[in-house]
Amino acid sequence: MKSKARTFNLVIEKDRDGYFVASVPELRGCHTQAKSLDVLLQRAREAIELCLEVEEESPSLTGRGIRMISAYETINRHPSSRAP
């Protein structure tokens, strides 16, 4: 039996040190960080799989059972980095 893909929102922010930080509001404590967006998305998928395993909501996922439907990116600028 094929498992149904679950959809999660991914919130992406950029911190003062230049790291992208992602969190999944639907899964408490599910977050990760990386220097690039490509790596961040890969790590976010892994974090979601681990959170679901811990919650025992999903049998072993192969990556096909998760679909991230939307990502919101906000860039937090340090006040001293604003253009004049």
Secondary structure, DSSP 8 states (H G I E B T S, - for coil): -----EEEEEEEEE-TTS-EEEE-TTSTT-EEEESSHHHHHHHHHHHHHHHHHHHT-SS---STTEEEEEEEEEE---GGGS--
